[in-house]
């Protein structure tokens, strides 16, 4: 590290006007003085910055390293410094070179990061109560399907997970994600046992006219209020990190449903401040974020040059989004998880979205998507090593919320959006509205900005006026049509009526609509509710009645998996389901689907791997042999926490399926 500091400081002095050194030995002495000054002064300056809130941390990040470099260069003999500003620019060059050099020297391993985290959490560890009762850290790898996880582990591409499975310390099981296979629905189930309250990624409440988009913090808060009973997965002292819903955790950070909550704690902790103002912290993350963005530009160009199909346009905004989700948020979540492990938190649940975001734009099995899993595996290995120094032993559980399926989009295949198709098939008897696409992971950025801008101080109020989240759009007055998409699951609302319309009513008002939809090659099937037969699934060559299982003609659910009928039967009963529920085609030759959004990798509906998430747990824990739905996984996780003594037991009652629930 000292040699690397020496080289970086030498380059900085050489290229910045106003700085000079007589010999390289003088620079080595300056590097040593800088290391001493950083060890002594940076913790004090970081603590002071934290007292000033996020504005103080940002100012500290910009200036603390410059102050330390200025002091070191001024104290070193035979080094000339013409003022503070040359030292300021030299500090940035030095920090960037050290970050890049350390990544190269360590080959991206976790030793340097581990040492940094142990150093910055030393005080926290010394103040925590030691206990032999183990805690549980649950890491959600967003979007990872069980088949892909098995393949990556068998190939040895994920060293940490591979070691766990091959050594027999952990078991890998697959569970079934019911409709809709989306993060909000699955997390409502995993964290609250309430997946039945979320019918899609976005939906229309016909009764109120509100369009709910679950990656908007205020909408996520609104949805969680509707089903939270105070007894979520993390209720008994747990910590929620970077999730959609909180699991009723008393400590909730970067979680969409809580960041906008009035009275919530704002501002950084001392440990986070220390990480952010350390050049090995935020500066390192930003350097690697920039590298990730450059890598994305190259990989997108390579896809185009090689004419890889299917693919989607990877816009400039996505370049920035990938950098933030794949590096900056991952590093921040690792730091926060480390902090709360060193405090002895009984249960931590953290969602890592790296893979899911890249897979949406590159494809679930493409090289860049698989490479992102390596970064997640690195996080798991780092947490495993951190646990050895924590005030309590920790078990690690890894799970996903859904998988992903691949395919050219509906728009690419047919030259029109789903909304445009529905509009064309309807009689033009009123105005309409189409919901603007909203990338799923932009909600993570919103949560980060809201966490910062919501600070209850002067600076927080000023930034809030700039970063305030706009209200969720709703259909304009008198709108007749609202079409929303969640991957390859679409819902059509005939919005003038404040209730769900029946098949007979839809046929009477728009005679060509249902026939036109189910005969379109991009639509696999449509589900509507008949006043005479209950929920029915309409296909190109047949009809299936979900109430009694009767099939007329060819079963429209052929190829969509053994749980398709049960999933649709359940989905029909959820609140705020569209008048018409649509699922895209499923290509029997390739297993590909056609997303109603511009995503080459998608999830939300049926077809492919999107309903096949994974659960990896300690081998000594007894697990159910059949986990159908996120609510079942929630009950399993709660049972494990109860067995470990991490939450109080409640009387259990049987649910309608015969399983027990708290």
C-alpha positions, 0 to 999 in steps of 0.5 A, spaced: 500 500 500 505 504 501 509 503 495 502 504 491 501 511 495 508 513 493 507 511 486 501 515 485 503 521 489 509 521 485 505 522 479 500 527 482 506 531 484 509 531 477 503 533 473 500 538 477 503 545 476 505 548 483 508 542 486 515 539 486 519 534 489 527 534 489 528 526 490 523 520 490 525 519 497 522 525 499 515 523 496 516 516 499 516 520 506 510 525 504 506 518 502 508 516 509 506 522 513 500 522 509 498 515 511 500 517 519 495 523 518 490 519 515 490 514 520 490 520 526 485 525 523 481 522 518 476 519 523 476 525 527 474 529 521 469 524 518 465 524 525 465 532 525 462 531 517 457 527 520 454 532 525 453 536 519 449 531 515 449 529 508 452 536 506 458 535 511 459 529 508 459 531 501 464 537 503 468 532 507 469 528 501 471 533 497 476 537 501 478 532 507 483 528 503 486 535 500 487 537 507 491 531 508 495 531 502 496 539 503 499 537 510 503 531 508 506 535 502 507 541 507 511 537 512 515 533 508 522 536 507 524 538 500 517 538 497 515 545 494 507 547 495 505 553 492 498 553 495 492 549 497 489 548 490 495 545 487 494 540 493 487 539 492 488 537 485 493 532 486 489 529 492 484 527 487 489 524 482 492 521 487 486 518 490 484 515 483 490 512 481 490 509 488 483 506 487 485 504 480 492 501 482 489 497 488 484 494 484 489 491 479 494 489 484 489 485 488 485 483 482 479 485 485 479 480 491 476 482 498 482 483 502 483 490 502 476 492 502 475 487 508 481 490 512 478 497 510 471 495 513 474 492 519 478 498 520 472 503 520 467 499 524 472 497 530 469 502 534 462 499 533 465 492 534 468 494 541 461 497 543 456 491 541 454 486 546 457 479 545 452 473 544 453 466 542 446 467 539 447 467 531 444 472 527 442 471 519 444 475 513 439 474 507 442 477 501 437 477 495 440 476 488 435 480 484 432 476 478 437 470 479 433 464 476 435 457 479 437 454 473 442 459 472 444 459 479 445 451 478 449 452 472 454 458 474 455 454 481 457 447 477 461 451 472 465 454 478 464 461 476 461 463 483 467 461 488 463 463 494 457 459 493 460 454 489 464 452 495 458 452 500 454 447 495 460 443 494 462 443 501 455 441 504 455 447 508 449 450 504 443 447 500 440 450 494 432 449 492 428 452 487 421 455 489 416 458 485 414 465 484 407 466 483 404 471 478 406 477 478 413 474 478 416 481 480 420 484 485 415 488 489 410 482 489 415 477 491 418 482 496 411 483 499 411 476 500 418 475 502 418 480 507 411 481 509 407 474 507 402 479 503 404 478 496 397 477 494 396 485 495 401 486 489 397 485 482 403 487 478 409 492 478 404 498 476 397 498 476 391 502 476 386 503 482 380 504 478 376 506 485 380 512 486 383 513 479 390 512 482 396 509 478 401 506 482 408 505 480 412 501 486 418 503 484 416 510 486 418 511 494 411 514 495 407 509 492 411 504 495 410 507 502 402 507 500 402 500 498 406 497 504 401 501 509 395 497 506 398 490 508 403 491 514 401 488 520 407 490 524 410 483 524 414 482 518 420 478 517 424 483 520 420 486 525 424 484 531 430 488 531 432 487 523 435 491 518 432 492 511 437 495 506 435 497 499 429 493 498 422 495 496 418 494 502 421 494 509 419 487 512 417 492 518 424 493 520 426 498 526 432 500 521 430 501 514 435 504 509 435 505 502 428 502 502 423 505 498 417 504 502 420 508 508 425 513 505 420 518 504 416 517 511 416 523 515 420 523 521 425 518 519 432 518 521 436 522 515 443 523 515 449 519 515 452 515 521 459 516 523 461 509 520 458 511 513 461 518 513 468 514 515 467 510 509 464 516 504 470 521 506 475 515 505 479 515 498 478 508 499 470 509 500 466 513 495 472 515 491 474 508 490 466 506 488 466 512 483 472 510 480 470 503 479 463 506 477 466 510 471 470 503 469 463 500 469 460 505 465 466 505 460 465 497 460 457 498 458 459 502 452 464 497 449 459 491 451 453 495 447 457 496 441 460 489 441 453 487 441 451 491 435 458 489 431 456 482 432 449 483 431 447 479 437 439 478 437 435 479 441 437 485 443 435 492 445 437 499 445 442 501 451 441 508 452 445 513 455 441 513 461 442 506 462 450 507 462 449 511 468 444 507 471 448 500 470 454 504 473 450 506 480 447 499 481 453 495 479 458 498 483 456 504 487 449 501 490 453 495 491 459 498 495 454 502 499 450 496 501 456 492 503 458 498 507 451 498 511 451 491 512 458 490 515 456 496 520 450 493 522 453 486 523 458 489 527 452 492 531 450 485 532 443 486 528 439 479 529 437 479 522 439 483 515 435 483 509 439 486 503 437 486 495 442 487 490 440 489 484 446 488 479 444 482 475 437 484 474 439 490 471 444 488 466 440 482 465 434 486 463 438 490 457 443 485 455 440 478 456 439 473 462 445 469 460 449 474 456 456 474 458 456 481 462 450 479 466 454 473 468 460 477 470 455 481 474 454 475 479 461 475 480 461 481 483 455 479 488 459 473 489 465 477 492 460 481 496 458 474 499 465 472 500 466 479 504 460 478 508 462 471 510 469 473 512 466 479 516 462 475 520 468 472 523 469 478 527 462 480 528 459 480 536 455 474 534 456 468 529 452 469 523 448 464 518 448 467 511 442 465 506 441 467 499 435 467 495 432 471 489 425 474 488 424 471 481 428 469 475 428 472 468 426 470 461 429 472 454 426 474 448 425 480 442 420 485 445 413 486 442 415 492 439 421 489 436 417 483 433 410 487 431 412 494 430 407 497 435 406 497 443 401 493 446 397 499 448 397 501 440 394 494 439 389 495 444 387 502 441 387 499 434 382 494 436 377 498 440 372 503 438 375 510 438 369 512 443 374 516 448 381 519 450 386 514 452 392 514 456 399 510 455 403 509 461 410 511 460 415 506 461 419 507 467 426 502 468 425 498 475 432 500 478 431 507 477 427 506 483 433 505 487 436 511 485 430 515 487 431 511 494 438 514 494 436 521 492 430 521 497 434 518 503 439 524 502 434 529 500 429 528 506 434 530 511 431 534 516 436 540 516 436 546 512 441 543 506 436 537 506 430 542 505 434 545 499 436 539 496 428 536 497 426 542 492 430 540 487 430 532 488 423 531 490 419 525 487 413 528 482 407 525 484 405 518 480 401 520 474 394 518 473 389 517 467 386 524 465 379 526 467 375 521 462 380 517 460 377 510 457 383 506 456 390 505 461 394 499 459 400 497 463 406 492 463 410 488 467 415 485 463 411 480 459 405 481 463 400 486 461 393 489 464 388 493 460 383 497 464 377 500 461 378 506 466 371 509 465 368 504 470 370 504 477 369 496 477 372 490 473 368 489 467 366 482 465 367 478 459 360 479 457 361 487 458 367 487 454 364 484 448 358 488 448 362 494 448 368 492 444 366 486 440 373 486 436 377 487 442 378 480 445 378 476 439 383 481 436 388 480 442 388 472 442 389 471 435 395 476 435 401 472 434 404 476 440 399 474 445 399 467 448 393 468 452 388 473 455 384 472 462 378 475 463 372 474 468 366 471 465 359 473 469 357 466 467 363 461 468 368 465 472 375 466 470 377 464 463 383 463 459 382 465 452 387 462 447 388 462 439 385 455 439 381 454 445 378 456 452 380 454 459 375 455 464 379 456 471 373 454 476 372 447 473 378 446 469 374 445 463 378 446 456 374 447 450 379 446 444 386 447 445 389 448 452 391 455 452 396 454 457 400 449 454 407 450 455 406 455 460 408 450 466 405 446 471 403 452 476 400 456 470 392 455 472 393 455 479 397 462 478 392 465 474 386 462 478 389 466 484 391 472 480 384 473 478 382 474 485 387 479 487 385 487 488 386 491 482 387 486 477 386 489 470 379 488 466 383 484 461 390 480 463 395 478 457 401 474 457 405 474 451 407 469 446 412 463 449 416 460 443 416 453 444 423 452 440 427 457 444 423 458 450 423 466 449 417 471 450 416 478 448 416 483 453 411 489 453 416 493 455 423 494 451 427 489 455 430 483 452 430 480 459 424 480 463 419 478 468 412 479 471 408 473 467 409 466 465 414 463 460 421 461 461 425 461 467 422 468 470 418 464 475 423 459 478 427 463 483 432 460 488 433 459 495 440 457 498 440 456 506 445 452 511 444 445 510 442 443 517 436 447 517 430 443 515 426 446 509 419 445 506 420 440 500 415 445 496 415 452 496 409 455 492 409 462 492 413 468 496 408 467 502 411 460 503 418 462 503 416 468 508 413 462 513 420 458 512 424 464 513 420 466 519 420 459 522 428 459 521 428 465 525 424 463 530 428 456 531 434 461 532 430 465 538 431 471 533 423 473 534 418 471 538 413 466 536 406 467 535 400 462 535 399 459 528 393 458 524 392 454 517 391 458 511 386 456 506 392 451 502 393 447 509 399 450 511 401 454 517 402 461 518 403 466 524 
